[in-house]
Amino acid sequence: MGIVNEFEIRNDVLRRTAEKMMTAARTAPKAKGIDNIEIAIAEGDTVVKLSEKLIELVNEGKGPEYFLRDAQNILSSHIVVLFGTRIKPLGIKYCGFCGYENCEEKLKNTDVPCALNTGDLGIAVGSAASVAMDERIDNRIMHSVGVAAVELKLLGEDVKIIYGIPLYVGSKNVFFDRK
């Protein structure tokens, strides 16, 4: 009869949790049943690149100071799950949630997000975070990580809005009592 130490399985548990989070996000409801969501796991060197990009954004005056804190936080995490959406209006005749009268008007303003795309992303991210919570994995939804991921085009050229959820297992939640 052998012994398996918790440290030996930690990364496997985090990876399985990240995979479940991806599934929860994919199966979350989408407006009109149209799925514009992209999801990926960032590990190792990619997490380091995200951290470096956050620092670079602050140094260039493009990011607020809290990006530095988040850059350090993600280096402490083991995995970062990325969730993004394309900006693709859904062809609704009368909506106006984006500020334009309809999707046809919104299409003339390609950089303005479709409110339904971002709403779908929020529901997907919330579903994913609930999985991490159910698994008792420390996590935090970070807009800053998403900004870095967009800059690095980690989910592709056409994914313009991204959130990241870093995952951590340890005695002290690194995402709590942050300075």
C-alpha positions in Angstrom: 0.0 0.0 0.0 1.6 3.3 -1.1 1.2 6.8 -0.1 0.4 9.7 -2.4 1.4 13.1 -1.1 -0.9 16.0 -1.9 2.0 17.9 -3.5 2.2 15.1 -6.1 -1.4 15.5 -7.3 -1.8 19.3 -7.0 -1.1 20.1 -10.6 -3.3 17.3 -11.8 -6.2 18.5 -9.6 -5.7 22.1 -10.9 -5.7 20.9 -14.5 -8.8 18.8 -14.0 -10.6 21.8 -12.4 -9.5 24.0 -15.3 -10.9 21.5 -17.7 -14.2 21.4 -15.8 -14.3 25.2 -15.8 -13.9 25.3 -19.6 -16.8 22.8 -19.9 -19.0 24.9 -17.6 -18.2 28.0 -19.7 -18.9 26.3 -22.9 -22.3 24.9 -21.7 -23.4 28.2 -20.2 -26.4 29.7 -22.0 -25.7 32.0 -25.0 -27.9 34.6 -26.6 -29.8 33.2 -29.6 -27.8 30.0 -29.1 -24.8 31.6 -30.9 -21.5 30.8 -29.3 -18.7 33.4 -29.8 -16.7 32.3 -26.8 -13.1 31.1 -26.9 -11.5 29.3 -23.9 -8.0 28.2 -23.2 -5.6 27.2 -20.4 -2.4 29.1 -19.9 0.4 27.4 -18.1 4.2 27.8 -17.6 5.9 30.2 -20.0 2.5 31.6 -21.1 1.7 32.7 -17.6 5.1 34.3 -17.4 4.4 36.2 -20.7 1.1 37.4 -19.3 2.8 38.7 -16.2 5.5 40.4 -18.2 2.9 42.0 -20.5 1.1 43.4 -17.4 4.3 45.0 -16.2 5.0 46.3 -19.7 1.6 47.9 -19.9 2.1 49.8 -16.6 5.6 50.9 -17.6 4.2 52.2 -20.9 1.4 54.1 -19.1 -1.3 51.9 -20.5 -2.2 50.0 -17.4 -3.1 51.1 -13.8 -0.8 50.3 -10.9 -2.8 47.3 -9.8 -1.7 45.5 -12.9 1.7 45.1 -11.1 0.0 43.3 -8.2 -1.9 41.1 -10.6 1.3 40.3 -12.5 2.8 39.0 -9.3 -0.4 37.1 -8.3 -0.5 35.1 -11.5 3.1 34.1 -11.1 2.0 32.6 -7.8 -0.8 30.7 -9.5 -0.3 27.4 -11.2 -2.8 27.8 -14.1 -4.7 30.7 -15.7 -7.9 29.9 -17.5 -8.7 32.4 -20.3 -12.2 33.2 -21.5 -12.8 35.6 -24.4 -15.5 36.6 -26.9 -15.5 37.9 -30.4 -17.5 41.1 -31.1 -20.2 39.8 -33.4 -23.7 41.3 -33.3 -26.4 38.8 -33.4 -28.6 40.4 -36.0 -31.4 41.6 -33.6 -33.7 44.1 -35.2 -34.6 46.0 -32.0 -32.1 45.7 -29.2 -30.1 48.8 -28.5 -28.2 47.5 -25.5 -24.9 48.5 -27.1 -26.0 52.1 -27.5 -27.0 51.8 -31.2 -30.5 51.4 -32.4 -29.9 47.9 -33.9 -27.2 45.4 -34.9 -27.1 46.9 -38.4 -26.1 50.3 -36.9 -23.7 48.7 -34.5 -21.9 46.9 -37.4 -20.8 50.4 -38.6 -18.9 50.7 -35.4 -16.7 47.6 -35.2 -14.8 48.4 -32.0 -18.0 48.8 -29.9 -18.8 45.6 -28.1 -22.1 43.8 -28.6 -23.8 43.8 -25.2 -25.1 40.3 -25.7 -21.6 39.0 -26.5 -20.2 40.5 -23.3 -23.2 39.3 -21.4 -22.6 35.8 -22.6 -19.0 36.0 -21.6 -20.0 37.2 -18.1 -22.3 34.2 -17.7 -19.7 31.8 -18.9 -17.0 33.3 -16.6 -19.4 33.1 -13.6 -20.2 29.5 -14.4 -16.5 28.7 -14.6 -15.7 30.5 -11.3 -18.5 28.5 -9.6 -16.7 25.3 -10.6 -13.5 26.4 -9.1 -15.4 27.3 -5.9 -17.1 23.9 -5.8 -13.6 22.3 -6.1 -12.3 24.6 -3.3 -9.6 26.0 -5.6 -8.5 29.6 -4.8 -9.3 31.8 -7.8 -10.0 35.4 -8.9 -11.6 36.8 -12.0 -9.1 39.3 -13.4 -9.8 41.8 -16.1 -6.1 42.8 -16.1 -5.0 39.3 -17.2 -7.5 39.6 -20.1 -6.1 42.9 -21.2 -2.6 41.3 -21.4 -4.1 38.2 -23.2 -5.8 40.5 -25.8 -2.5 42.3 -26.4 -0.7 39.0 -26.8 -3.5 37.7 -29.0 -3.6 34.5 -27.0 -7.1 33.6 -28.1 -6.7 34.9 -31.7 -7.0 38.1 -33.6 -10.7 38.4 -33.5 -11.2 37.9 -29.7 -11.3 41.4 -28.3 -12.6 40.9 -24.7 -10.9 38.4 -22.4 -11.0 37.6 -18.7 -8.5 35.4 -16.9 -9.1 33.2 -13.8 -5.8 32.2 -12.1 -6.0 29.1 -10.0 -4.0 28.4 -6.8 -3.8 25.8 -4.1 -2.0 26.6 -0.9 -2.5 27.3 2.8 -3.1 31.0 2.1 -5.2 32.4 -0.7 -2.8 34.6 -2.7 -5.9 36.5 -4.2 -7.2 37.6 -0.8 -5.8 40.6 1.3 -4.0 41.8 -1.8 -2.2 45.1 -1.5 
